[in-house]
Amino acid sequence: MSLRSVDFKVFGKVQRVFFRKCTKEKADSLGLVGWCKNLPDSTVTGAAQGSPGEIEKMKYWLTNTGSPQSKISKCDFTNERDVSGPEFSEFSIIRKKKK
């Protein structure tokens, strides 16, 4: 089975609107692995890996749907490539460490 990997960065109102939580739920429902996290520039970045068809569904969701309260202005996809196997065991949310 071929696996596809893609990195993403989502712009717009995507922080403090449960975007990461909903991204994980969507990825889990599609059987994808990877991660996502907030960046200081108010974007959400991450990576997703899975079957090519499911990756396309995730790309559409990240560009057009998002969490119910989000307002996505754009989503950039980079480093899209085939991988021989998954590089992650699950889809996780990376959170800042509390000081």
C-alpha positions, 0 to 999 in steps of 0.5 A: 500500500502506498503512503502519502505524506504532506506538511501543512500550515493553516492561516486565518482564525485558527487558534483558540477555536478548537482547530487542533482538536478538530484536526486530530478528530478528522485525521483519526476518522480518516486513519491518518497519522501525524501531528499539529501545533500552534505557532507564535504567528497565529497559524497552525502547522503540522504533518499528515500521512496516510493513503493518497485518497485520505490525504486529499480529503484531509487537504480539502478539510484543512482548506475549506472546513476546519473547526466550526468557529474557525475562519480559514484564509488559506492553507499551504501544503509543502513537502508532499511525497510518497513514504515507504511507511508511517513515520508516526504511530498516531495523530497527535497535538503538540502543546507548548510546555507549561513553565 
